[in-house]
Amino acid sequence: MRCLVVRFIDCEGPGIIADILKEKGYRITYHNAYQKGLHLIPYSHLSFDLILLMGGPQSVSDPNLFHFFEPYFNLVEGVLSVKKAKLIGVCLGSQIIAEVMGSKIRKGGKGPEVGFADCKILDKSSVAFQGINSETLSAFHLHEDTFDIPYGTKHLLSSEKYPSQMYSFEDRVSGIQAHLEPNSDMLNVWKNVHKDFIHSAKVDPSDWLDKLKTMEATSRVIFRNMIENEV
C-alpha cells in the first residue's frame, strides 16, 4: 500500500500518523509543496491508497495563492471522484478540502486558536471514534482561518472557539482543523517556528509536552481507525 504526504512547510509532517502507516506496511512518498519547481505525481489520486494534506502557514483565502493551491484543489477533486480513494487533510489540508467542497475559508472573528483545548465529539457513531468512550477529546490548535462544515459531510468535532474542527465524507475523506498528529519533536520545533503567532495569541506553551501525552493516546486510536477503515 502507498501513501502520499503533501507538506506545505517542512516542520508540519505526518507525526504519529507516520508511525501507524509504517505499522500497516505503507510505503510513504513525500511531496513538498513549498519547494518551487516540484510538481505532483500525475494522477496521484489513482496511484496512492491514501493521501495526506498537512498543515502550513499559507491561507486558502488569499487570492494571490490560487495558482499555488490549484494542483491540490485538483487533487481533492480527483479523490472525491473515485469511490475507493482515501484522503485526510489536517489544518490547512482540511481547509483545502472544505474549499473544494464549497465552503469559503475566512479569517476567524475570534482571533487565533492556539494551544490545547478540548473538542466535543458530535457523532460517536463515526468510524474514527470507535473505541473512544469519552464525550470530548484533547486537541492542539494552531490556526486563525476557519470555515463552515461542507454540505454533505458529517460534522464530527467542535471546539468552544471555532466549531468546524473535524468533518468526514463517506468515511473516506476527512478534514481535521485541529492538530491531532504532532509528536514531541514537532511540538518543540513549532514553539520556535511559530513563536510570533503563538505570542499573538497570548498563550503559555510551557505545559504543552505534558498535555501532548494525554492527546496522543486518543489520536492514535482515531488515526488507526481512519487508516484501517475499508471503503
PEURDA-V515974 format. One record per residue. N is the residue number from 0. RES is the residue in three letters. PSI is psi in degrees with one decimal (none if undefined). NEAR is the number of other C-alpha atoms within 8 Angstrom. Layout:
n: [N | N]
res: [RES | RES]
psi: [PSI | PSI]
near: [NEAR | NEAR]
This chain:
n: [0 | 1 | 2 | 3 | 4 | 5 | 6 | 7 | 8 | 9 | 10 | 11 | 12 | 13 | 14 | 15 | 16 | 17 | 18 | 19 | 20 | 21 | 22 | 23 | 24 | 25 | 26 | 27 | 28 | 29 | 30 | 31 | 32 | 33 | 34 | 35 | 36 | 37 | 38 | 39 | 40 | 41 | 42 | 43 | 44 | 45 | 46 | 47 | 48 | 49 | 50 | 51 | 52 | 53 | 54 | 55 | 56 | 57 | 58 | 59 | 60 | 61 | 62 | 63 | 64 | 65 | 66 | 67 | 68 | 69 | 70 | 71 | 72 | 73 | 74 | 75 | 76 | 77 | 78 | 79 | 80 | 81 | 82 | 83 | 84 | 85 | 86 | 87 | 88 | 89 | 90 | 91 | 92 | 93 | 94 | 95 | 96 | 97 | 98 | 99 | 100 | 101 | 102 | 103 | 104 | 105 | 106 | 107 | 108 | 109 | 110 | 111 | 112 | 113 | 114 | 115 | 116 | 117 | 118 | 119 | 120 | 121 | 122 | 123 | 124 | 125 | 126 | 127 | 128 | 129 | 130 | 131 | 132 | 133 | 134 | 135 | 136 | 137 | 138 | 139 | 140 | 141 | 142 | 143 | 144 | 145 | 146 | 147 | 148 | 149 | 150 | 151 | 152 | 153 | 154 | 155 | 156 | 157 | 158 | 159 | 160 | 161 | 162 | 163 | 164 | 165 | 166 | 167 | 168 | 169 | 170 | 171 | 172 | 173 | 174 | 175 | 176 | 177 | 178 | 179 | 180 | 181 | 182 | 183 | 184 | 185 | 186 | 187 | 188 | 189 | 190 | 191 | 192 | 193 | 194 | 195 | 196 | 197 | 198 | 199 | 200 | 201 | 202 | 203 | 204 | 205 | 206 | 207 | 208 | 209 | 210 | 211 | 212 | 213 | 214 | 215 | 216 | 217 | 218 | 219 | 220 | 221 | 222 | 223 | 224 | 225 | 226 | 227 | 228 | 229 | 230]
res: [MET | ARG | CYS | LEU | VAL | VAL | ARG | PHE | ILE | ASP | CYS | GLU | GLY | PRO | GLY | ILE | ILE | ALA | ASP | ILE | LEU | LYS | GLU | LYS | GLY | TYR | ARG | ILE | THR | TYR | HIS | ASN | ALA | TYR | GLN | LYS | GLY | LEU | HIS | LEU | ILE | PRO | TYR | SER | HIS | LEU | SER | PHE | ASP | LEU | ILE | LEU | LEU | MET | GLY | GLY | PRO | GLN | SER | VAL | SER | ASP | PRO | ASN | LEU | PHE | HIS | PHE | PHE | GLU | PRO | TYR | PHE | ASN | LEU | VAL | GLU | GLY | VAL | LEU | SER | VAL | LYS | LYS | ALA | LYS | LEU | ILE | GLY | VAL | CYS | LEU | GLY | SER | GLN | ILE | ILE | ALA | GLU | VAL | MET | GLY | SER | LYS | ILE | ARG | LYS | GLY | GLY | LYS | GLY | PRO | GLU | VAL | GLY | PHE | ALA | ASP | CYS | LYS | ILE | LEU | ASP | LYS | SER | SER | VAL | ALA | PHE | GLN | GLY | ILE | ASN | SER | GLU | THR | LEU | SER | ALA | PHE | HIS | LEU | HIS | GLU | ASP | THR | PHE | ASP | ILE | PRO | TYR | GLY | THR | LYS | HIS | LEU | LEU | SER | SER | GLU | LYS | TYR | PRO | SER | GLN | MET | TYR | SER | PHE | GLU | ASP | ARG | VAL | SER | GLY | ILE | GLN | ALA | HIS | LEU | GLU | PRO | ASN | SER | ASP | MET | LEU | ASN | VAL | TRP | LYS | ASN | VAL | HIS | LYS | ASP | PHE | ILE | HIS | SER | ALA | LYS | VAL | ASP | PRO | SER | ASP | TRP | LEU | ASP | LYS | LEU | LYS | THR | MET | GLU | ALA | THR | SER | ARG | VAL | ILE | PHE | ARG | ASN | MET | ILE | GLU | ASN | GLU | VAL]
psi: [150.4 | 142.6 | 133.3 | 124.8 | 117.6 | 119.1 | 137.8 | -7.0 | 147.0 | -25.8 | 0.0 | 76.3 | -164.4 | -14.5 | -125.8 | -17.7 | -37.7 | -37.5 | -44.9 | -39.7 | -41.7 | -38.4 | -39.2 | 3.3 | 19.7 | 143.0 | 129.1 | 128.4 | 132.2 | 137.5 | 120.4 | 99.9 | -24.0 | -9.0 | 118.2 | 142.6 | -10.2 | 143.9 | 146.0 | 148.0 | 126.9 | 140.3 | 43.1 | -34.1 | -16.4 | -16.8 | -16.4 | 145.7 | -26.4 | 139.1 | 133.8 | 127.7 | 113.9 | -174.0 | 173.9 | 169.6 | -8.9 | 161.8 | 125.1 | -25.3 | -6.3 | 111.2 | -23.1 | -12.5 | 11.3 | -46.3 | -29.9 | -44.5 | -16.9 | -44.1 | -31.0 | -30.7 | -46.2 | -37.2 | -45.7 | -43.6 | -38.6 | -45.0 | -44.8 | -27.0 | -10.9 | 115.5 | -22.1 | -2.5 | 142.7 | 142.9 | 134.9 | 126.0 | 131.8 | 129.1 | -107.4 | -39.6 | -38.7 | -32.5 | -36.2 | -45.9 | -45.7 | -41.4 | -45.1 | -33.2 | 10.3 | 2.8 | 130.6 | 132.8 | 138.5 | 160.7 | 130.5 | 138.7 | -11.9 | 11.5 | -174.1 | 144.3 | 111.0 | 137.7 | -172.9 | 134.5 | 147.4 | 146.8 | 140.4 | 132.5 | 120.1 | -22.9 | 90.6 | -10.0 | -9.0 | 143.1 | -36.4 | -28.4 | 13.9 | 129.0 | -2.6 | 120.5 | -12.0 | 162.6 | -19.2 | 166.1 | 153.8 | 139.3 | 152.6 | 137.0 | 139.7 | 68.4 | 166.8 | -29.6 | 152.7 | -177.2 | 166.6 | 148.9 | 127.9 | 144.6 | 136.8 | 1.0 | 163.5 | 130.1 | 118.3 | -37.3 | 147.6 | 139.1 | 167.1 | -34.5 | -47.9 | 120.4 | -25.2 | 79.6 | -24.4 | 140.7 | 163.0 | 155.7 | 118.6 | 24.9 | 22.7 | -16.8 | 120.7 | 137.4 | 127.9 | 105.2 | -42.8 | 163.4 | 116.3 | -4.7 | -15.4 | 145.7 | -179.6 | -37.3 | -43.9 | -44.5 | -38.6 | -39.7 | -42.3 | -33.1 | -33.9 | -47.8 | -39.4 | 25.6 | -36.0 | -41.3 | -41.3 | -43.9 | -37.5 | -25.5 | -6.2 | 49.5 | 154.7 | 114.9 | 7.7 | -26.4 | 13.5 | -41.2 | -35.6 | -43.0 | -28.2 | -37.7 | -38.8 | -42.9 | -38.0 | -41.3 | -45.2 | -41.2 | -38.8 | -37.5 | -46.1 | -50.0 | -35.2 | -41.9 | -43.7 | -39.7 | -37.7 | -21.6 | 126.9 | 136.8 | none]
near: [7 | 11 | 13 | 13 | 14 | 12 | 16 | 13 | 12 | 8 | 7 | 12 | 10 | 11 | 11 | 10 | 10 | 8 | 8 | 11 | 12 | 9 | 7 | 6 | 7 | 10 | 9 | 9 | 8 | 8 | 10 | 11 | 10 | 8 | 6 | 5 | 4 | 8 | 4 | 7 | 5 | 4 | 8 | 10 | 12 | 7 | 7 | 12 | 11 | 11 | 13 | 14 | 14 | 16 | 13 | 10 | 7 | 6 | 8 | 13 | 7 | 7 | 6 | 5 | 9 | 9 | 7 | 6 | 10 | 8 | 9 | 8 | 11 | 8 | 11 | 12 | 9 | 10 | 12 | 9 | 6 | 8 | 7 | 6 | 14 | 10 | 13 | 14 | 16 | 15 | 15 | 16 | 15 | 15 | 15 | 14 | 12 | 15 | 11 | 10 | 8 | 8 | 12 | 9 | 13 | 8 | 8 | 10 | 4 | 5 | 8 | 11 | 10 | 11 | 10 | 10 | 9 | 9 | 13 | 10 | 11 | 8 | 9 | 8 | 6 | 9 | 9 | 9 | 11 | 11 | 5 | 7 | 4 | 5 | 6 | 8 | 11 | 10 | 12 | 11 | 12 | 11 | 8 | 9 | 10 | 11 | 11 | 8 | 10 | 9 | 7 | 5 | 10 | 8 | 11 | 13 | 14 | 13 | 12 | 6 | 6 | 9 | 8 | 14 | 14 | 13 | 14 | 13 | 10 | 6 | 11 | 13 | 11 | 13 | 17 | 14 | 13 | 12 | 12 | 9 | 10 | 11 | 10 | 8 | 7 | 11 | 11 | 8 | 9 | 10 | 10 | 7 | 6 | 8 | 9 | 6 | 7 | 12 | 8 | 7 | 10 | 6 | 8 | 5 | 7 | 5 | 7 | 10 | 9 | 7 | 9 | 10 | 8 | 9 | 12 | 11 | 8 | 10 | 10 | 11 | 13 | 11 | 11 | 9 | 12 | 11 | 7 | 6 | 9 | 3 | 7]
